């Protein structure tokens, strides 16, 4: 209603100005200058009123824009004392202010809520501006974990812990790294994760610090326990027969008369026993040598390899063995341009080891089948899967097959899958197994 009155008043003013100008022009043409001059005050008044009205509007808009610019939403435009023509404008400004106040309160509430959450978590968090190094925020967990009560700039971390600073600087965006640091003469292991966020044209780096000493120590203890169990089992399997045979030979020699010549049968038995001891001793030496080989692979010769070429080479290499045992190998790859950056020789060795295990698993099946496939999984990671319809494995074996020297086969060394896992970890990848007893297994390589 107010806007309608304002609109009609504006139309009336424009009409009066138009009529005044028209009459003034008419009188000037008719040389009636007295009437033209008499109309001049009306024309001037209407022009001044229009200019004043526009100036008022402009001032109101400028004040509103300044308030928005400086985020000052406390101001209120008085609608009741305003001229009729400005009441709609002020009412609109107040409604916009109310909406901004509501949004601001919601954002502030969310900010404090998030801040409280980040203060409660055990993970230390540090955020700083990449360009200047100014620290934007650190939580209490960061201060407690690193023993640093305050940081003004990220560069000041170098003065407190130079090694930690260098480790963090070398960490690329999106990467995670486990490092060791010393605090109060005690060594801790810490997982550091780096990411980047942008806010209002300012780029921040966000660092998360998590103490993983207890978890790693527990996992390491479990790994050592499993390894020692396997080592004990394998060594005892070799040492027990050697000890028993040596004791038998000793008793045999003691029973012989020293002055009497050794009978050919007794000599043959002794020689056979000594040969057996020698052979089992050599087997034990090979076993320990295999353990040493697990730590020899430390450097990779990376190159970009098409997965389809990798599969073709494997098919050519394994085809004679597969044909001989009547095993069908299916290769599935939808994207022929799919490529991975790997050490070709090592990855081929991984796939060969897994294929050999798959061949062993399916050899007793009526329709033995192995499937080799590749696809792009989550986070654009390349996944290679080797699936078979073999005998499968029981659940209790799944967490043991990658332990060095553990083998489900009597003739197996237990080294193959351990090396496969080490090679995948060197590629910053992973290897997993899924298996159902009696139905088959699937080995999944993630790059």
C-alpha positions as CSV (number, residue, x, y, z in Angstrom):
1,X,0.0,0.0,0.0
2,X,2.8,2.4,0.9
3,X,4.6,1.5,-2.3
4,X,1.4,2.3,-4.3
5,X,1.1,5.7,-2.7
6,X,4.8,6.4,-3.4
7,X,4.4,5.3,-7.0
8,X,1.4,7.6,-7.6
9,X,3.1,10.5,-6.0
10,X,6.2,10.0,-8.2
11,X,3.9,9.7,-11.3
12,X,2.1,12.9,-10.3
13,X,5.4,14.8,-9.8
14,X,6.7,13.7,-13.2
15,X,3.3,14.7,-14.8
16,X,3.4,18.1,-13.2
17,X,7.0,18.6,-14.4
18,X,6.1,17.4,-17.9
19,X,3.0,19.8,-18.0
20,X,5.0,22.7,-16.6
21,X,7.8,22.2,-19.2
22,X,5.2,21.8,-22.0
23,X,3.3,25.0,-21.0
24,X,6.5,27.0,-20.6
25,X,7.7,25.9,-24.1
26,X,4.3,26.8,-25.5
27,X,4.4,30.3,-23.9
28,X,7.9,30.9,-25.2
29,X,6.9,30.0,-28.7
30,X,3.9,32.4,-28.4
31,X,6.3,35.1,-27.1
32,X,4.3,35.2,-23.8
33,X,7.4,35.4,-21.7
34,X,5.6,36.6,-18.6
35,X,3.7,33.3,-18.3
36,X,6.9,31.3,-19.1
37,X,8.7,33.1,-16.3
38,X,5.8,32.5,-13.9
39,X,6.1,28.7,-14.5
40,X,9.8,28.7,-13.8
41,X,9.6,28.4,-10.0
42,X,7.3,25.3,-10.4
43,X,9.7,23.7,-12.8
44,X,12.7,24.4,-10.6
45,X,10.9,23.1,-7.5
46,X,9.9,19.8,-9.1
47,X,13.5,19.3,-10.4
48,X,15.0,20.0,-7.0
49,X,12.5,17.6,-5.4
50,X,13.4,14.8,-7.8
51,X,17.2,15.4,-7.2
52,X,16.6,15.5,-3.4
53,X,14.6,12.3,-3.5
54,X,17.3,10.5,-5.6
55,X,20.0,11.8,-3.3
56,X,18.1,10.5,-0.2
57,X,17.8,7.1,-1.9
58,X,21.5,7.1,-2.8
59,X,22.5,8.0,0.8
60,X,20.4,5.2,2.2
61,X,21.8,2.7,-0.3
62,X,25.4,3.8,0.5
63,X,24.8,3.4,4.2
64,X,23.4,-0.1,3.6
65,X,26.3,-1.1,1.4
66,X,28.8,0.1,4.0
67,X,27.1,-1.9,6.7
68,X,27.2,-5.0,4.6
69,X,30.8,-4.4,3.7
70,X,31.9,-4.1,7.3
71,X,29.4,-6.8,8.4
72,X,27.7,-4.4,10.8
73,X,24.2,-5.9,11.1
74,X,23.4,-4.0,14.3
75,X,22.0,-1.0,12.5
76,X,18.3,-0.5,12.1
77,X,16.6,1.7,9.5
78,X,13.7,3.5,11.2
79,X,10.6,3.0,8.9
80,X,8.1,5.0,10.9
81,X,10.0,8.3,10.8
82,X,11.0,7.9,7.2
83,X,9.3,9.8,4.3
84,X,6.7,7.7,2.6
85,X,8.9,7.3,-0.5
86,X,11.7,5.8,1.6
87,X,9.7,3.5,3.8
88,X,9.7,0.5,1.3
89,X,13.4,0.9,0.8
90,X,14.1,0.9,4.6
91,X,11.8,-2.0,5.1
92,X,13.7,-4.0,2.5
93,X,17.0,-3.2,4.1
94,X,15.8,-4.3,7.5
95,X,14.6,-7.6,6.1
96,X,17.9,-8.2,4.5
97,X,19.7,-7.3,7.8
98,X,17.5,-9.8,9.6
99,X,18.4,-12.6,7.1
100,X,22.1,-11.8,7.4
101,X,21.9,-11.8,11.2
102,X,20.3,-15.2,11.1
103,X,22.9,-16.6,8.7
104,X,25.7,-15.0,10.8
105,X,24.4,-16.6,14.0
106,X,24.1,-20.0,12.4
107,X,27.6,-19.8,11.1
108,X,29.0,-18.6,14.4
109,X,27.1,-21.5,16.2
110,X,28.5,-24.0,13.7
111,X,32.0,-22.5,14.1
112,X,31.9,-22.8,17.9
113,X,30.4,-26.3,17.6
114,X,33.2,-27.4,15.3
115,X,35.8,-25.8,17.5
116,X,34.5,-27.7,20.5
117,X,34.7,-31.0,18.6
118,X,38.2,-30.3,17.5
119,X,39.2,-29.4,21.0
120,X,37.9,-32.8,22.3
121,X,39.5,-35.1,19.7
122,X,42.9,-36.6,20.5
123,X,44.3,-35.6,17.1
124,X,46.5,-32.5,17.1
125,X,45.5,-30.0,14.5
126,X,47.5,-27.0,13.1
127,X,46.2,-24.6,10.4
128,X,48.4,-21.9,8.9
129,X,48.3,-19.6,5.9
130,X,50.6,-20.9,3.2
131,X,51.7,-17.6,1.8
132,X,52.6,-15.9,5.1
133,X,53.0,-18.8,7.4
134,X,50.7,-17.2,10.0
135,X,49.1,-19.8,12.3
136,X,45.3,-19.6,12.0
137,X,44.4,-22.1,14.6
138,X,45.8,-24.9,16.8
139,X,43.9,-27.1,19.2
140,X,44.8,-28.2,22.7
141,X,45.7,-31.7,21.6
142,X,48.4,-30.3,19.4
143,X,49.9,-28.3,22.3
144,X,49.8,-31.4,24.6
145,X,51.1,-33.8,22.0
146,X,54.1,-31.7,20.9
147,X,54.6,-29.8,24.2
148,X,54.2,-26.5,22.3
149,X,52.0,-24.0,24.1
150,X,52.0,-21.3,21.4
151,X,52.9,-20.8,17.7
152,X,52.6,-17.4,16.0
153,X,54.0,-18.6,12.6
154,X,54.6,-22.0,11.2
155,X,58.3,-21.1,10.6
156,X,58.7,-20.8,14.4
157,X,58.2,-24.6,14.6
158,X,61.7,-24.9,13.2
159,X,63.2,-23.3,16.3
160,X,61.4,-25.7,18.6
161,X,61.9,-28.9,16.7
162,X,64.0,-28.7,13.5
163,X,63.6,-32.3,12.5
164,X,59.9,-32.2,12.9
165,X,59.7,-29.0,10.8
166,X,61.7,-30.6,8.0
167,X,59.5,-33.7,8.0
168,X,56.3,-31.6,7.8
169,X,57.7,-29.3,5.0
170,X,58.7,-32.3,2.9
171,X,55.2,-33.8,3.3
172,X,53.1,-33.4,0.1
173,X,49.4,-32.4,0.1
174,X,47.2,-35.4,0.6
175,X,50.0,-37.6,1.9
176,X,50.5,-39.2,5.3
177,X,53.7,-40.1,7.0
178,X,54.7,-41.8,10.3
179,X,57.7,-40.1,11.9
180,X,59.5,-40.5,15.2
181,X,60.0,-37.5,17.6
182,X,61.5,-37.2,21.0
183,X,59.8,-35.5,23.9
184,X,61.0,-35.5,27.5
185,X,63.7,-38.1,26.5
186,X,61.0,-40.5,25.2
187,X,60.5,-41.5,21.6
188,X,57.0,-41.2,20.1
189,X,55.7,-42.3,16.7
190,X,53.3,-39.8,15.1
191,X,51.2,-40.0,12.0
192,X,51.1,-36.7,10.1
193,X,48.5,-35.9,7.4
194,X,48.5,-32.8,5.2
195,X,45.7,-31.2,3.3
196,X,44.9,-27.8,1.8
197,X,41.7,-25.6,2.1
198,X,40.8,-22.3,0.6
199,X,38.7,-19.6,2.3
200,X,38.0,-16.1,0.9
201,X,40.9,-16.3,-1.6
202,X,43.3,-17.4,1.2
203,X,44.9,-20.8,1.0
204,X,45.5,-22.6,4.3
205,X,47.4,-25.8,5.0
206,X,45.8,-28.1,7.5
207,X,48.0,-30.6,9.4
208,X,46.8,-33.4,11.6
209,X,49.1,-35.0,14.2
210,X,48.1,-38.3,15.7
211,X,50.1,-40.3,18.3
212,X,50.2,-43.9,17.0
213,X,53.0,-45.2,19.2
214,X,50.7,-47.5,21.2
215,X,48.9,-48.8,18.2
216,X,52.1,-49.4,16.3
217,X,53.8,-51.0,19.3
218,X,50.8,-53.3,19.7
219,X,50.7,-54.3,16.0
220,X,54.5,-54.8,16.0
221,X,54.2,-57.0,19.1
222,X,51.5,-59.1,17.5
223,X,53.6,-59.3,14.2
224,X,56.7,-60.4,16.2
225,X,54.6,-62.9,18.1
226,X,53.2,-64.4,14.9
227,X,56.6,-64.4,13.2
228,X,58.3,-66.1,16.2
229,X,55.6,-68.7,16.3
230,X,56.2,-69.6,12.6
231,X,60.0,-69.4,13.0
232,X,59.8,-71.7,16.1
233,X,57.6,-74.1,14.2
234,X,59.8,-74.2,11.1
235,X,63.1,-74.4,13.0
236,X,61.8,-77.1,15.4
237,X,60.6,-79.1,12.3
238,X,64.2,-79.1,11.1
239,X,66.2,-79.3,14.3
240,X,64.1,-82.1,16.0
241,X,64.9,-84.8,13.3
242,X,68.6,-83.7,13.2
243,X,68.9,-84.0,17.0
244,X,67.1,-87.3,17.1
245,X,69.2,-88.7,14.2
246,X,72.5,-87.4,15.8
247,X,71.5,-89.1,19.1
248,X,70.8,-92.4,17.3
249,X,74.2,-92.3,15.5
250,X,76.0,-91.5,18.8
251,X,74.4,-94.5,20.5
252,X,75.2,-96.7,17.5
253,X,78.9,-95.7,17.6
254,X,79.1,-96.2,21.3
255,X,77.7,-99.7,21.0
256,X,80.5,-100.7,18.5
257,X,83.6,-102.4,19.8
258,X,86.5,-99.9,19.4
259,X,89.0,-102.7,18.5
260,X,86.6,-104.4,16.1
261,X,86.3,-103.1,12.5
262,X,83.1,-101.4,11.5
263,X,80.8,-103.7,9.6
264,X,79.8,-102.5,6.0
265,X,76.1,-102.3,7.0
266,X,76.9,-100.2,10.1
267,X,79.1,-97.9,8.0
268,X,76.4,-97.5,5.4
269,X,73.9,-96.6,8.1
270,X,76.3,-94.0,9.6
271,X,77.0,-92.5,6.2
272,X,73.3,-92.3,5.4
273,X,72.6,-90.6,8.8
274,X,75.4,-88.1,8.3
275,X,74.1,-87.3,4.8
276,X,70.7,-86.8,6.2
277,X,72.0,-84.4,8.9
278,X,74.0,-82.5,6.3
279,X,70.9,-82.2,4.0
280,X,68.6,-81.0,6.8
281,X,71.3,-78.6,8.0
282,X,71.6,-77.1,4.4
283,X,67.8,-76.8,4.4
284,X,67.9,-74.9,7.6
285,X,70.6,-72.6,6.1
286,X,68.4,-72.0,3.1
287,X,65.6,-71.2,5.4
288,X,67.6,-68.5,7.2
289,X,68.9,-67.2,3.9
290,X,65.3,-66.8,2.7
291,X,64.6,-64.7,5.8
292,X,67.5,-62.4,4.9
293,X,66.1,-62.0,1.3
294,X,63.0,-60.4,2.7
295,X,64.9,-57.2,3.5
296,X,66.9,-56.9,0.3
297,X,64.4,-55.1,-1.8
298,X,64.7,-51.4,-1.0
299,X,64.8,-49.4,-4.3
300,X,62.3,-49.3,-7.2
301,X,62.9,-48.7,-10.9
302,X,59.6,-47.1,-11.6
303,X,58.1,-46.8,-15.1
304,X,54.6,-46.2,-16.6
305,X,53.2,-49.6,-17.7
306,X,49.9,-50.3,-19.5
307,X,48.0,-52.9,-17.6
308,X,46.9,-54.6,-20.8
309,X,50.5,-55.1,-21.8
310,X,51.3,-56.5,-18.3
311,X,48.4,-59.0,-18.6
312,X,49.5,-60.0,-22.1
313,X,53.1,-60.7,-20.9
314,X,51.7,-62.8,-18.0
315,X,49.4,-64.8,-20.3
316,X,52.3,-65.6,-22.7
317,X,54.5,-66.6,-19.8
318,X,52.0,-68.8,-18.0
319,X,50.1,-70.2,-21.0
320,X,52.2,-73.5,-21.3
321,X,51.6,-74.3,-17.6
322,X,47.9,-73.5,-17.8
323,X,47.4,-75.6,-21.0
324,X,49.3,-78.5,-19.5
325,X,47.0,-78.5,-16.4
326,X,43.8,-77.7,-18.5
327,X,43.3,-74.4,-16.5
328,X,41.3,-71.6,-18.1
329,X,42.6,-68.0,-17.7
330,X,40.1,-65.2,-18.3
331,X,41.5,-61.7,-18.7
332,X,39.0,-58.8,-18.1
333,X,40.1,-55.2,-18.7
334,X,37.6,-52.6,-20.0
335,X,40.0,-49.6,-20.4
336,X,42.9,-50.5,-22.5
337,X,44.6,-47.1,-21.7
338,X,44.7,-48.0,-18.0
339,X,48.3,-47.6,-16.7
340,X,50.2,-47.9,-13.5
341,X,53.6,-46.5,-12.4
342,X,55.5,-49.5,-11.1
343,X,58.7,-51.5,-11.1
344,X,57.8,-53.9,-13.9
345,X,60.0,-56.8,-12.8
346,X,58.9,-56.7,-9.2
347,X,55.2,-56.4,-10.0
348,X,55.4,-59.3,-12.6
349,X,57.0,-61.4,-9.8
350,X,54.1,-60.5,-7.5
351,X,51.5,-61.6,-10.1
352,X,53.5,-64.7,-11.0
353,X,53.6,-65.8,-7.4
354,X,49.8,-65.3,-6.9
355,X,49.1,-67.0,-10.2
356,X,51.2,-70.0,-9.2
357,X,49.3,-70.2,-5.9
358,X,46.0,-70.0,-7.8
359,X,47.1,-72.8,-10.2
360,X,47.9,-74.9,-7.1
361,X,44.5,-74.1,-5.6
362,X,42.4,-75.1,-8.7
363,X,44.4,-78.1,-9.9
364,X,42.0,-80.6,-8.3
365,X,38.8,-78.8,-9.6
366,X,36.7,-80.3,-12.4
367,X,36.5,-77.0,-14.2
368,X,39.5,-75.0,-13.0
369,X,39.3,-71.3,-13.7
370,X,41.4,-68.2,-12.9
371,X,40.3,-64.6,-13.7
372,X,42.7,-61.7,-14.1
373,X,41.0,-58.3,-14.1
374,X,41.7,-54.6,-13.7
375,X,39.6,-51.6,-12.9
376,X,39.7,-48.1,-11.5
377,X,38.3,-48.1,-7.9
378,X,37.6,-45.5,-5.3
379,X,39.8,-42.3,-5.2
380,X,41.0,-43.2,-8.8
381,X,43.1,-46.1,-7.5
382,X,43.9,-48.9,-9.9
383,X,42.8,-52.3,-8.7
384,X,44.2,-55.6,-10.1
385,X,42.3,-58.7,-9.0
386,X,43.3,-62.4,-9.3
387,X,40.3,-64.7,-8.6
388,X,40.2,-68.5,-8.7
389,X,37.5,-71.1,-8.0
390,X,39.9,-73.3,-6.0
391,X,39.7,-74.8,-2.6
392,X,39.8,-71.5,-0.7
393,X,41.0,-70.9,2.8
394,X,39.4,-71.0,6.3
395,X,39.0,-67.7,8.0
396,X,41.7,-68.4,10.6
397,X,44.4,-68.6,7.9
398,X,43.6,-65.3,6.2
399,X,45.5,-63.1,8.6
400,X,48.6,-65.4,8.5
401,X,49.3,-66.0,4.8
402,X,51.4,-62.9,4.5
403,X,53.6,-63.7,7.5
404,X,57.1,-64.8,6.5
405,X,57.6,-68.6,6.3
406,X,54.0,-69.4,6.8
407,X,52.7,-71.7,4.2
408,X,49.6,-73.8,3.7
409,X,51.5,-76.2,1.4
410,X,53.9,-78.8,2.7
411,X,56.4,-77.9,-0.1
412,X,55.9,-74.2,0.3
413,X,58.6,-71.9,1.7
414,X,56.2,-69.3,3.0
415,X,58.3,-66.5,1.4
416,X,56.3,-65.7,-1.8
417,X,53.3,-63.9,-0.4
418,X,55.5,-62.1,2.2
419,X,57.7,-60.7,-0.7
420,X,54.5,-59.8,-2.6
421,X,53.3,-57.7,0.4
422,X,56.7,-56.0,0.8
423,X,56.8,-55.2,-2.9
424,X,53.3,-53.7,-2.8
425,X,54.1,-51.6,0.3
426,X,57.2,-50.3,-1.4
427,X,54.9,-49.2,-4.3
428,X,52.8,-47.4,-1.6
429,X,50.0,-49.9,-2.5
430,X,48.3,-52.7,-0.7
431,X,47.5,-56.4,-1.1
432,X,44.4,-58.1,0.4
433,X,42.9,-61.5,0.2
434,X,39.2,-62.6,0.2
435,X,38.5,-66.3,0.4
436,X,35.7,-68.7,1.1
437,X,36.6,-72.3,2.0
438,X,35.5,-74.6,-0.8
439,X,34.6,-71.8,-3.2
440,X,37.8,-70.0,-4.1
441,X,40.0,-67.0,-3.3
442,X,40.6,-63.5,-4.6
443,X,43.8,-61.5,-4.2
444,X,43.3,-57.7,-4.6
445,X,46.3,-55.4,-5.5
446,X,45.6,-51.7,-5.0
447,X,47.9,-49.2,-6.5
